[in-house]
């Protein structure tokens, strides 16, 4: 009991003495041992690394989980060393709602079919997002967090010890200056040598840890590359899923229009868009085969025989294929990326489609898969 009291009193005295010494240094009233310029640069570089790592870590967490309540919940689970429960992504929740809506509206109706198709794509997007979050957390966030909670804490601890060793060294120097008697000077010099040795040893330990920041940068650089790769794969998956969905909806569009129940007679002219309504970008003009009196319009009648379609005498355009396209039936033309085809339109034809020709082959092709050339 007495030993503990004496130790606490001794620690309090040392703390008070160092606080006074530190204050006098700030006021310029006490001598201070300065570190060399290289050491100071190492300290500044370490502080910079710590500060930016914290900011990048926090903002990446916001990117992966925008909901602050969910981030707090995940933080608590990690601190309690418990597994974070699986959480439904927004895309997966939207997919669930769309599927339930399709069942209520009728899965056989055009709207119901489309809801099911879009919902399935949203489910796949949600699953891709989940995989991306897991990969980014494992390969990017975890190494950053390990640095802050591991290496940086060790560096901070050794820096505090070095600071105390420096204060002890400066205190010994001050006592040596004040010593008058030869015996007191000899004792002060001996204490100074011991204190100098401890300071130099601690400075070397701290220096080695600070120089290890370079290895930290190399490790974080590798993790950053892995993060970019994960993000690239995620967006590529999303892009591919949306292309497939667009292709499926393009096949359904004509059927949906034909099967939709009309509640009002068609108007003779198209009404102008409402103010503020979204408008599509201008599309280059496509040559249109003129309608000949007495010749049936196969597109308007819903029947297209590619062999009966005649290209216009002049004005056809060349187009480069952007993506592979698999023909849904005999009226469509299968496409291969980067090939060149000739395209034109027919009166009354869906503006999202064109007639494409490649040699003796002919059929409908989706506009979104083409780059129209001048």
C-alpha positions in Angstrom: 0.0 0.0 0.0 2.8 2.4 1.0 4.8 1.4 -2.1 1.9 2.2 -4.4 1.3 5.6 -2.8 5.0 6.5 -3.1 5.0 5.4 -6.7 1.9 7.5 -7.5 3.5 10.5 -5.8 6.7 10.0 -7.7 4.9 9.8 -11.0 2.9 12.9 -10.3 6.1 14.7 -9.4 7.8 13.7 -12.7 4.7 14.7 -14.6 4.6 18.1 -13.0 8.3 18.7 -13.5 8.1 17.8 -17.2 5.1 19.9 -17.7 6.9 22.9 -16.2 9.9 22.2 -18.3 7.8 21.9 -21.5 6.1 25.2 -20.7 9.5 27.0 -20.2 10.7 25.6 -23.5 7.6 27.0 -25.2 8.3 30.4 -23.6 12.0 30.2 -24.6 13.1 30.1 -20.9 14.7 26.6 -21.1 17.2 24.8 -23.3 15.8 22.4 -25.8 17.7 19.6 -27.6 16.8 19.9 -31.3 16.4 16.9 -33.6 18.3 16.9 -36.9 16.5 18.0 -40.1 16.2 14.5 -41.5 14.5 13.4 -38.3 12.1 16.3 -38.4 11.2 15.5 -42.0 10.5 11.9 -41.1 8.2 13.2 -38.3 6.3 15.5 -40.7 6.0 12.8 -43.3 4.6 10.4 -40.7 2.0 12.9 -39.5 1.0 13.7 -43.1 0.6 10.0 -43.8 -1.6 9.5 -40.7 -3.8 12.5 -41.4 -4.5 11.6 -45.1 -5.0 7.9 -44.3 -7.7 8.9 -41.8 -9.5 11.1 -44.3 -9.3 8.6 -47.2 -10.5 5.8 -44.8 -13.5 7.8 -43.6 -14.5 9.0 -47.0 -14.2 5.5 -48.5 -16.4 4.2 -45.8 -19.0 6.8 -46.7 -18.7 5.8 -50.4 -19.3 2.1 -49.6 -22.0 2.8 -47.0 -23.7 6.2 -47.3 -26.0 5.4 -44.3 -24.4 6.9 -41.2 -26.5 4.7 -38.9 -25.4 1.5 -40.7 -21.7 2.7 -40.4 -22.1 3.2 -36.7 -23.6 -0.3 -36.4 -20.8 -1.9 -38.4 -18.2 0.0 -36.2 -19.8 -1.4 -33.0 -19.8 -4.9 -34.3 -16.1 -4.7 -35.2 -15.2 -3.3 -31.8 -17.2 -6.2 -30.2 -15.3 -8.6 -32.5 -18.6 -9.9 -33.8 -19.5 -10.7 -37.4 -21.4 -7.9 -39.1 -24.9 -9.2 -40.2 -25.6 -9.3 -43.9 -27.6 -6.3 -45.1 -29.9 -6.1 -48.1 -28.6 -3.6 -50.7 -30.8 -1.0 -52.2 -30.8 -2.7 -55.5 -31.9 -6.0 -54.0 -34.7 -4.3 -52.1 -35.8 -2.5 -55.3 -35.8 -5.9 -57.1 -38.0 -7.4 -54.3 -40.5 -4.5 -54.7 -40.6 -4.8 -58.5 -41.2 -8.5 -58.4 -44.1 -8.1 -55.8 -45.6 -5.4 -58.0 -45.4 -7.6 -61.1 -47.3 -10.3 -59.3 -50.0 -7.9 -58.3 -50.3 -6.3 -61.8 -50.1 -9.7 -63.5 -46.8 -11.2 -64.6 -48.2 -11.9 -68.0 -49.0 -8.3 -68.8 -46.5 -6.1 -70.6 -45.9 -4.0 -67.5 -45.6 -7.0 -65.3 -43.1 -8.7 -67.6 -41.0 -5.6 -67.7 -41.0 -5.2 -64.0 -39.8 -8.8 -63.6 -37.0 -8.2 -66.1 -35.9 -4.9 -64.6 -36.2 -6.4 -61.1 -34.0 -9.3 -62.0 -31.4 -6.9 -63.3 -31.6 -4.8 -60.1 -31.1 -8.0 -58.1 -27.9 -8.7 -60.0 -26.7 -5.1 -59.6 -27.3 -5.4 -55.9 -25.4 -8.6 -55.7 -22.5 -7.0 -57.7 -22.5 -4.1 -55.3 -22.4 -6.4 -52.3 -19.3 -8.2 -53.8 -17.6 -4.8 -54.5 -18.2 -3.6 -50.9 -16.8 -6.8 -49.5 -13.7 -6.7 -51.8 -13.0 -3.0 -51.1 -13.4 -3.5 -47.4 -11.1 -6.5 -47.3 -8.4 -5.3 -49.7 -8.4 -1.5 -49.1 -10.2 -0.4 -45.9 -8.7 -3.2 -43.7 -5.0 -2.4 -44.5 -5.6 1.4 -43.9 -7.4 0.6 -40.6 -4.6 -1.8 -39.5 -2.0 0.9 -40.1 -3.9 3.5 -37.9 -4.7 1.0 -35.2 -1.4 -0.9 -35.3 1.7 0.7 -36.8 0.7 4.3 -36.0 -0.1 3.6 -32.4 3.4 2.0 -32.0 5.0 5.1 -33.6 3.0 7.4 -31.4 4.0 5.5 -28.3 7.7 5.5 -29.2 7.5 9.3 -30.0 6.1 10.0 -26.5 8.9 8.0 -25.0 11.4 9.9 -27.1 9.9 13.2 -25.9 10.3 12.1 -22.3 13.9 11.1 -22.9 14.6 14.5 -24.4 13.1 16.3 -21.5 15.2 14.2 -19.1 18.3 15.0 -21.2 17.6 18.7 -21.1 16.9 18.6 -17.4 20.3 16.9 -16.8 22.0 19.6 -18.9 20.4 22.2 -16.8 21.5 20.6 -13.5 25.0 20.3 -14.8 25.1 24.0 -15.5 23.9 24.8 -12.0 26.3 22.4 -10.3 29.1 24.2 -8.4 30.9 21.7 -6.4 33.2 19.2 -8.1 31.4 16.2 -6.6 28.0 17.6 -7.8 29.5 18.2 -11.3 30.9 14.7 -11.5 27.5 13.2 -10.5 25.7 15.5 -13.0 28.1 14.5 -15.8 27.6 10.8 -15.1 23.8 11.2 -15.1 24.0 13.2 -18.3 26.0 10.4 -20.1 23.4 7.8 -19.0 20.5 10.1 -20.1 22.2 10.8 -23.4 22.7 7.1 -24.1 19.0 6.4 -23.4 18.0 9.4 -25.6 20.2 8.2 -28.5 18.9 4.6 -28.2 15.2 5.8 -28.2 15.9 8.2 -31.1 17.3 5.3 -33.2 14.2 3.1 -32.4 11.9 6.0 -33.4 13.9 6.7 -36.5 13.6 3.1 -37.7 9.8 3.2 -37.2 9.4 6.5 -39.0 11.5 5.2 -42.0 9.1 2.3 -42.2 6.5 4.8 -43.4 8.0 4.2 -46.9 7.0 0.6 -46.7 3.5 1.7 -45.6 3.2 3.8 -48.7 4.2 0.8 -50.9 1.6 -1.4 -49.2 -1.1 1.2 -49.5 -0.2 1.7 -53.2 -0.8 -2.0 -53.8 -4.1 -1.9 -51.9 -5.1 1.2 -53.9 -4.5 -0.8 -57.2 -6.7 -3.6 -55.8 -9.4 -1.1 -54.9 -9.4 0.3 -58.4 -9.5 -3.2 -59.9 -12.5 -4.1 -57.8 -14.3 -0.9 -58.7 -13.5 -1.4 -62.4 -14.9 -5.0 -62.3 -18.0 -3.7 -60.4 -18.8 -1.0 -63.0 -18.1 -3.4 -65.9 -20.5 -5.9 -64.4 -23.2 -3.2 -64.0 -22.6 -2.0 -67.6 -23.0 -5.6 -68.9 -26.1 -6.2 -66.9 -27.7 -3.0 -68.2 -26.8 -3.8 -71.8 -28.4 -7.2 -71.5 -31.5 -5.6 -70.0 -31.7 -3.0 -72.8 -31.4 -5.8 -75.3 -34.3 -7.7 -73.7 -36.5 -4.6 -73.4 -35.8 -3.8 -77.0 -37.2 -7.1 -78.1 -40.3 -6.6 -75.9 -41.0 -3.0 -77.0 -42.9 -3.9 -80.2 -45.0 -6.5 -78.5 -45.8 -4.3 -75.6 -47.0 -1.5 -77.8 -49.1 -3.9 -79.8 -50.7 -5.5 -76.8 -51.2 -2.4 -74.7 -54.8 -1.5 -74.1 -55.6 1.9 -75.5 -57.9 4.1 -73.5 -58.1 6.9 -76.1 -58.0 7.1 -79.9 -54.6 7.9 -81.4 -54.0 11.5 -82.3 -53.1 12.6 -85.8 -50.0 14.5 -84.7 -47.5 14.1 -81.9 -47.9 16.6 -79.1 -44.8 18.7 -78.3 -43.0 17.7 -75.0 -44.0 19.5 -71.9 -41.9 22.3 -70.5 -39.1 20.8 -68.4 -39.5 17.3 -69.8 -36.4 15.4 -70.6 -35.4 15.3 -74.2 -33.2 12.8 -76.0 -30.0 13.9 -77.8 -30.3 14.5 -81.5 -29.8 11.4 -83.6 -28.3 11.6 -87.1 -30.8 11.5 -89.9 -31.3 8.0 -91.3 -32.4 7.5 -94.9 -36.0 6.3 -95.1 -37.4 4.1 -97.8 -40.3 6.1 -99.4 -43.8 4.7 -99.2 -45.2 3.7 -102.6 -48.9 4.0 -103.3 -50.4 0.5 -103.7 -47.5 -1.3 -102.0 -48.3 -2.6 -98.5 -46.3 -1.1 -95.6 -44.9 -4.3 -94.0 -43.6 -2.5 -90.9 -46.9 -0.8 -90.2 -48.6 -4.1 -90.5 -46.3 -5.7 -88.0 -44.7 -8.1 -90.5 -41.2 -7.8 -91.8 -39.7 -10.1 -94.3 -36.1 -8.9 -94.8 -36.0 -10.4 -98.3 -38.9 -8.1 -99.4 -37.3 -5.0 -98.1 -35.6 -2.9 -100.8 -32.9 -0.3 -99.8 -33.4 3.3 -101.0 -31.8 4.2 -104.3 -29.4 6.6 -102.6 -28.7 7.9 -99.1 -27.9 4.7 -97.2 -25.5 5.1 -94.4 -22.6 3.1 -93.0 -22.5 2.2 -89.3 -20.0 0.6 -87.1 -21.2 -2.1 -84.7 -20.3 -1.2 -81.0 -21.3 -4.5 -79.3 -22.1 -8.1 -80.3 -25.8 -8.7 -80.8 -27.6 -12.0 -81.0 -30.6 -12.0 -83.3 -33.8 -12.9 -81.5 -35.6 -14.3 -84.6 -35.3 -14.5 -88.4 -36.3 -10.8 -88.9 -33.2 -9.5 -87.0 -29.6 -9.4 -88.1 -26.9 -10.8 -85.8 -24.0 -8.4 -85.2 -20.3 -8.6 -84.3 -18.5 -5.8 -82.6 -16.4 -3.5 -84.9 -17.9 -4.8 -88.1 -19.3 -2.3 -90.7 -22.8 -2.6 -92.1 -25.2 -0.5 -94.2 -28.3 0.8 -92.5 -31.5 2.6 -93.4 -35.1 3.0 -92.1 -38.6 2.3 -93.3 -41.7 4.4 -92.9 -43.5 3.8 -89.7 -40.6 1.8 -88.3 -39.8 1.9 -84.6 -37.1 4.7 -84.2 -35.1 2.4 -82.0 -34.5 0.0 -84.9 -33.0 0.2 -88.4 -32.7 -2.2 -91.3 -29.1 -3.4 -91.5 -27.4 -5.1 -94.5 -24.2 -7.1 -94.6 -23.6 -8.7 -98.0 -26.6 -10.8 -98.8 -27.8 -10.8 -95.2 -30.5 -8.3 -94.1 -32.5 -7.7 -90.9 -33.5 -5.4 -88.1 -30.8 -4.0 -85.9 -31.0 -1.9 -82.7 -29.8 1.7 -83.0 -28.1 1.6 -79.6 -25.6 -1.0 -80.8 -24.4 1.2 -83.7 -22.2 4.2 -84.3 -23.6 6.0 -87.3 -21.0 7.3 -89.7 -21.2 10.3 -91.9 
